[in-house]
């Protein structure tokens, strides 16, 4: 079937989110097809030889080629403004693929110490076993990034905003530091998604995604992706995927593909609710501090508004008051356990609001020293705001905030 010619290069993001995909099949389906097959029949031996040898495009085996996965990859690449994308089985498998593709023994990585706990463990501990050195630096202090660069530095890695303290890094400045050192900059764009922020437009080389979060948007599947140049995707990451097999399943890719269709309107609506909730929490007498880039009190507020299209995203964190770490943990648990509507889970990006204590969940596997370095205190609570009515969110949080510490 021959597809109609399009002017896709001129389409806006909202249009790309619902239209970018592989060509329709001969049946002309309007919703992209779900190809649940492990392999693809080749027309003859010569064609099979060319496709397996990389001399001809064609679907071969779903570990690394599948039309449904390709549709998700094309759509996400179009939204991020990159030449190509590769889907992975999870967000952490995307980080794994990134490191396996770019790094070898003796290489050096400069990484924000404020990134997701599992990323800290993977890059700092697991790859350390294989001779990869990592220096962890402040998310926001550019001089620390500059001083950390070594002759063998191959990669700078940051996420912005960070999980859970929403620290914002200057992507363009980090890109300059990386490129002056002959290194690449990878940015985890999980919190903002391309609906709010496009790191490639600011100089990043690779964008990392956990499709499990906002890209799906309803907490249904686990997925991940890397977005980058065609040379990096095809020349560096696809060969590793073909051997190592951290593959995205067609079904999960299809769910994320459908989630991308509503990404823009969800991020707008959830960000608006998050901002209003952050203002309310900031005025609550039992809250010591609120971490949210949309607040003027946030240290990187101006930078965030420039990089994030004027929105703060859907995730915020706050400190409950407590005289000691033990009291802070007890009060945080009370607030969380007093909720009746919010979902007590470490996932985020869902249309259902979630709540968690990072010190015992997302960052629970870190040492206390690592948590302290990342600023993760016992009295910290993270809320990933969904699409419930704001009054209901306030009422659910008030139940614990208004009562903790009482005899």
FENZIRA-V729266 format. One record per pair of residues at least 24 apart in sequence whose ideal C-beta (glycine too) atoms are under 8 Angstrom apart, sorted by the first residue. I is the first residue (numbers start at 0). J is the second residue. D is the distance in Angstrom with one decimal. If there is no record, write none. Layout:
# FENZIRA-V729266
((I	J	D) (I	J	D))
This chain:
# FENZIRA-V729266
((0	24	6.6) (0	25	4.7) (0	27	7.1) (7	77	7.4) (12	78	5.9) (12	193	7.0) (12	194	7.1) (12	263	6.4) (13	263	5.3) (15	74	6.9) (15	77	4.3) (15	78	5.8) (16	74	6.9) (16	78	6.2) (16	259	5.2) (16	260	5.6) (16	261	7.9) (16	262	5.8) (16	263	6.0) (17	260	4.6) (19	73	5.3) (19	74	4.3) (19	76	8.0) (19	77	4.0) (19	78	7.6) (20	70	4.0) (20	73	5.9) (20	74	5.9) (20	256	7.2) (21	66	5.3) (21	69	5.1) (21	70	4.9) (21	73	6.3) (30	257	7.9) (31	67	6.9) (31	70	4.9) (31	253	7.0) (31	256	5.9) (32	66	6.9) (32	67	6.8) (33	67	5.5) (33	249	6.2) (33	250	6.6) (33	253	4.6) (34	61	7.8) (34	65	5.8) (34	66	4.9) (34	67	4.8) (34	249	5.4) (35	249	5.7) (35	250	6.6) (36	61	6.5) (36	65	7.7) (36	249	7.7) (37	61	5.3) (39	64	7.6) (61	246	7.0) (61	248	8.0) (61	249	6.3) (62	240	7.5) (62	241	6.9) (62	244	5.1) (62	246	4.9) (63	237	6.3) (63	240	5.2) (63	241	4.6) (63	244	7.9) (63	246	6.7) (65	249	5.1) (65	252	7.4) (67	249	4.2) (67	250	7.9) (67	252	5.1) (67	253	5.1) (67	256	7.2) (68	246	7.9) (68	247	5.4) (68	249	5.9) (68	252	4.3) (70	252	7.3) (70	253	7.9) (70	256	5.5) (71	210	7.9) (71	224	7.7) (71	247	7.4) (71	252	4.2) (71	253	7.3) (71	255	5.4) (71	256	4.4) (71	259	7.5) (72	224	7.0) (72	252	8.0) (74	256	6.1) (74	259	5.3) (75	193	7.6) (75	208	7.0) (75	210	8.0) (75	214	7.2) (75	224	5.7) (75	226	6.2) (75	255	8.0) (75	259	6.7) (76	226	5.5) (78	192	7.9) (78	193	4.0) (78	194	7.6) (78	259	6.9) (78	262	7.5) (79	188	7.5) (79	193	4.7) (79	197	5.9) (79	198	7.8) (79	199	6.1) (79	206	5.2) (79	226	4.3) (80	193	7.4) (80	197	5.3) (80	199	5.2) (80	200	6.1) (81	199	5.5) (81	206	6.7) (81	226	4.2) (81	227	5.8) (81	228	6.9) (82	227	7.5) (82	228	5.1) (82	229	4.2) (82	232	7.4) (83	226	7.4) (83	227	6.5) (83	228	6.8) (83	229	4.5) (83	231	7.7) (83	232	3.8) (83	233	6.7) (84	224	5.5) (84	225	6.8) (84	226	4.6) (84	227	7.7) (84	232	6.8) (85	224	6.6) (85	225	5.3) (85	232	5.2) (85	236	5.1) (85	237	6.4) (85	240	6.3) (86	210	7.4) (86	222	6.6) (86	223	7.2) (86	224	5.0) (86	246	7.8) (86	247	3.6) (86	252	5.6) (86	255	7.9) (87	222	7.3) (87	223	4.0) (87	224	6.1) (87	225	7.1) (87	240	7.6) (87	245	5.1) (87	246	7.3) (87	247	5.6) (88	221	6.9) (88	222	7.2) (88	223	6.7) (88	245	5.1) (88	246	5.9) (88	247	5.6) (88	248	7.2) (88	251	7.8) (89	209	7.0) (89	211	6.7) (89	221	4.9) (89	222	6.7) (89	223	4.9) (89	245	7.8) (90	189	6.7) (90	207	7.4) (90	208	6.6) (90	209	2.5) (90	210	7.0) (90	211	5.9) (90	212	7.4) (90	221	8.0) (90	222	7.7) (90	223	4.1) (91	117	5.4) (91	118	7.4) (91	121	6.6) (91	209	7.7) (91	223	7.0) (92	223	5.4) (92	245	3.8) (93	207	5.4) (93	208	6.4) (93	209	7.2) (93	223	3.5) (93	224	5.8) (93	225	5.3) (94	118	5.6) (94	121	5.9) (94	122	7.4) (94	187	7.9) (94	207	6.2) (94	223	7.9) (95	121	6.6) (95	245	6.2) (96	225	6.3) (96	236	5.7) (96	239	6.0) (96	240	6.4) (96	243	7.5) (96	245	5.8) (97	154	7.9) (97	185	6.0) (97	205	6.5) (97	207	6.4) (97	225	6.0) (97	236	7.7) (98	122	6.5) (98	126	5.6) (98	131	7.3) (98	154	7.8) (99	239	5.1) (99	243	6.6) (100	231	7.9) (100	235	4.4) (100	236	4.7) (100	239	4.8) (101	153	6.0) (101	154	5.7) (101	183	6.8) (101	235	6.8) (102	126	6.7) (102	131	5.1) (102	153	6.0) (102	154	6.7) (103	130	7.8) (103	131	7.6) (104	129	5.8) (104	130	3.2) (104	131	6.7) (105	130	5.8) (105	131	7.9) (105	132	7.8) (105	151	6.1) (106	131	5.5) (106	132	7.3) (106	151	5.8) (106	152	7.8) (106	153	4.5) (106	154	7.6) (107	131	7.5) (107	132	4.6) (107	133	7.3) (107	134	7.1) (107	149	4.9) (107	151	4.6) (107	152	4.5) (107	153	6.6) (108	132	7.1) (108	133	4.6) (108	134	7.4) (108	152	7.2) (108	153	6.9) (108	154	4.8) (108	155	7.5) (108	156	6.2) (109	133	7.7) (109	134	5.3) (109	136	6.1) (109	144	6.0) (109	147	4.5) (109	148	6.2) (109	152	6.0) (109	154	7.5) (109	155	4.9) (109	156	7.4) (109	182	7.9) (110	134	7.4) (110	135	5.5) (110	136	7.4) (110	155	7.5) (110	156	4.4) (110	157	7.4) (111	135	7.2) (111	136	6.5) (111	137	7.5) (111	138	4.4) (111	156	7.0) (111	157	4.6) (111	158	6.9) (111	161	6.8) (111	166	7.9) (111	168	6.7) (112	136	6.4) (112	137	6.8) (112	138	7.2) (112	372	5.3) (112	373	5.5) (113	137	7.8) (113	138	4.2) (113	158	7.8) (113	161	4.1) (113	164	6.3) (113	166	5.2) (113	373	5.3) (113	374	6.8) (114	156	7.0) (114	157	7.0) (114	158	4.9) (114	161	6.3) (114	162	7.5) (114	187	6.8) (115	158	6.6) (115	161	8.0) (115	162	5.0) (115	187	7.3) (115	189	8.0) (115	361	6.7) (116	357	7.9) (116	361	5.3) (116	362	4.0) (116	363	7.4) (116	364	6.2) (116	365	5.4) (116	373	7.9) (117	361	7.8) (117	364	7.5) (118	156	7.6) (118	158	7.5) (118	187	7.4) (119	365	6.5) (119	369	6.6) (119	373	7.4) (120	364	6.2) (120	365	7.2) (122	156	6.8) (135	372	7.3) (138	166	4.2) (138	167	7.8) (138	168	5.3) (139	166	5.8) (139	167	7.3) (139	168	6.2) (139	169	7.9) (139	298	7.1) (139	299	6.4) (141	169	6.7) (141	172	5.5) (141	173	7.5) (141	176	7.1) (144	173	6.3) (144	176	5.3) (145	176	5.8) (148	176	6.6) (148	180	4.7) (148	182	7.3) (152	180	5.3) (152	181	8.0) (152	182	4.9) (153	182	5.4) (153	183	7.0) (154	182	5.8) (154	183	5.5) (154	184	7.9) (154	185	6.3) (155	182	5.8) (155	183	7.3) (155	184	4.8) (155	185	7.2) (156	184	7.9) (156	185	5.0) (156	187	7.6) (157	184	7.5) (157	185	7.7) (157	186	5.7) (157	187	7.1) (158	186	6.9) (158	187	3.3) (158	188	7.7) (158	189	6.6) (158	190	7.3) (158	207	7.7) (159	186	6.4) (159	187	7.6) (159	188	7.8) (159	190	7.5) (159	191	7.5) (159	196	7.7) (159	198	7.9) (159	306	7.4) (160	190	4.9) (160	191	7.1) (160	292	5.5) (160	303	7.0) (160	312	6.2) (160	314	7.3) (161	190	7.9) (162	189	7.4) (162	190	6.8) (162	314	7.3) (162	347	7.7) (162	357	7.8) (162	361	6.6) (162	381	7.7) (163	290	7.4) (163	314	7.2) (163	316	4.5) (163	357	4.6) (163	361	6.9) (163	362	8.0) (163	375	7.3) (163	379	6.7) (163	381	4.0) (164	290	5.0) (164	316	6.0) (164	373	7.8) (164	374	5.4) (164	375	7.7) (164	379	7.8) (165	190	7.5) (165	290	4.8) (165	291	5.9) (165	292	5.4) (165	297	7.1) (165	311	7.8) (165	312	7.4) (165	314	6.7) (165	315	6.8) (165	316	6.6) (166	298	7.9) (166	299	6.8) (167	292	5.6) (167	297	7.8) (167	299	3.8) (167	302	5.4) (167	303	4.6) (167	306	6.9) (167	307	7.9) (168	299	8.0) (169	302	6.1) (170	198	5.3) (170	201	4.0) (170	202	6.5) (170	203	5.8) (170	306	6.3) (171	201	4.6) (171	202	5.2) (173	202	8.0) (173	203	8.0) (174	201	6.5) (174	202	2.9) (174	203	5.8) (174	204	7.6) (175	202	6.9) (177	204	7.4) (178	202	7.4) (189	213	7.2) (189	348	7.6) (190	312	5.0) (190	313	7.8) (190	314	5.6) (191	266	7.9) (191	307	5.5) (191	312	5.5) (192	262	6.0) (192	266	6.1) (193	262	7.8) (194	262	5.0) (194	263	4.6) (194	265	7.9) (194	266	4.1) (194	267	7.5) (195	266	5.7) (195	270	7.2) (195	307	4.7) (195	308	5.2) (195	310	5.3) (195	312	6.3) (196	306	5.5) (196	307	4.9) (196	308	6.8) (199	226	7.3) (201	306	6.7) (204	228	7.5) (204	231	7.3) (205	231	6.7) (210	247	7.9) (210	251	7.7) (210	255	4.5) (210	258	7.9) (211	346	6.9) (211	348	7.2) (212	346	7.3) (212	347	5.5) (212	348	3.1) (213	262	6.6) (213	265	7.1) (213	266	6.5) (213	313	7.2) (213	347	7.9) (213	348	3.8) (214	255	5.2) (214	258	5.5) (214	259	6.1) (214	262	6.6) (214	348	7.5) (215	254	5.9) (215	255	5.2) (215	258	4.4) (215	348	7.2) (216	258	4.4) (216	261	6.6) (216	262	6.8) (216	265	5.5) (216	348	6.3) (216	349	7.0) (216	350	6.2) (217	258	6.8) (217	349	6.2) (217	350	5.7) (217	351	8.0) (218	346	5.7) (218	348	7.6) (218	349	4.1) (218	351	6.8) (219	254	5.4) (220	250	7.4) (220	251	4.1) (220	254	4.7) (220	255	6.7) (221	251	6.7) (222	247	5.6) (222	251	4.9) (222	252	6.9) (222	254	7.8) (222	255	5.0) (223	247	7.3) (265	350	6.8) (265	386	7.3) (266	310	7.3) (266	312	7.6) (266	313	6.7) (267	310	7.1) (268	386	6.1) (269	313	3.7) (269	350	7.7) (269	384	5.4) (269	385	6.4) (269	386	6.4) (270	310	4.2) (270	311	6.0) (270	312	5.7) (270	313	5.5) (271	310	7.9) (272	313	7.5) (272	384	5.0) (272	385	7.7) (272	386	7.3) (272	387	7.9) (272	389	5.6) (272	392	7.2) (273	311	6.4) (273	312	6.7) (273	313	4.9) (273	314	7.0) (273	315	5.5) (273	384	4.1) (274	310	7.8) (274	311	5.7) (275	389	5.5) (276	315	6.8) (276	382	7.2) (276	384	6.0) (276	389	6.5) (276	392	5.8) (276	393	7.1) (277	311	7.4) (277	315	5.0) (279	393	5.8) (280	315	7.4) (280	317	5.1) (280	396	7.5) (283	400	5.9) (285	319	6.1) (285	320	5.8) (285	400	4.7) (285	401	7.2) (285	403	6.8) (286	317	5.2) (286	318	6.9) (286	319	6.4) (286	320	7.3) (286	400	7.1) (287	317	7.7) (287	318	4.2) (287	319	6.8) (287	320	4.9) (287	378	7.3) (288	317	6.5) (288	318	4.6) (289	315	6.4) (289	316	7.5) (289	317	4.6) (290	315	6.3) (290	316	4.4) (290	317	6.7) (291	315	4.0) (291	316	7.7) (313	347	7.8) (313	348	7.3) (313	383	6.2) (313	384	4.9) (313	385	7.7) (314	347	5.8) (314	381	6.8) (314	382	7.4) (314	383	4.9) (314	384	7.2) (315	381	7.5) (315	382	5.6) (315	384	7.0) (316	357	7.4) (316	379	5.7) (316	380	6.5) (316	381	4.5) (316	382	7.2) (317	379	7.5) (317	380	5.8) (317	382	7.5) (318	376	6.7) (318	378	5.0) (318	379	5.7) (318	380	7.7) (319	378	5.0) (319	380	6.5) (319	400	7.3) (319	403	6.8) (320	378	7.3) (321	377	7.6) (321	378	4.7) (324	376	7.2) (324	377	4.4) (324	378	7.6) (325	377	7.5) (326	378	7.8) (326	404	7.9) (327	376	6.4) (327	377	4.3) (327	378	2.8) (328	356	7.4) (328	358	7.3) (328	359	7.7) (328	377	3.9) (328	378	7.0) (329	403	7.8) (330	378	6.4) (330	403	4.4) (330	404	6.2) (331	356	4.9) (331	377	6.7) (331	378	5.4) (331	379	7.0) (331	380	5.2) (332	356	6.7) (333	399	5.4) (333	402	7.3) (333	403	4.2) (333	404	8.0) (334	380	6.2) (334	396	6.9) (334	399	3.5) (334	400	5.7) (334	403	6.0) (335	380	6.5) (335	399	7.0) (336	399	7.1) (337	398	4.5) (337	399	3.1) (337	402	6.8) (337	403	7.9) (338	395	4.8) (338	396	6.8) (338	398	6.6) (338	399	6.5) (339	395	6.2) (339	398	7.0) (340	387	6.9) (340	391	6.3) (340	392	7.8) (340	395	4.6) (341	382	7.4) (341	392	7.5) (341	395	5.4) (341	396	7.6) (346	383	7.7) (347	381	7.7) (347	383	3.4) (348	383	6.4) (349	383	6.8) (349	385	5.8) (350	385	4.7) (350	386	4.5) (351	385	4.8) (351	386	7.9) (351	387	7.5) (352	382	6.5) (352	383	6.5) (352	384	5.4) (352	385	4.0) (352	387	5.7) (352	392	6.1) (353	382	7.3) (353	383	4.7) (353	385	7.5) (354	380	6.5) (354	381	7.1) (354	382	5.2) (354	383	7.8) (355	380	7.4) (355	381	5.5) (356	380	6.0) (356	381	7.7) (357	381	5.4))
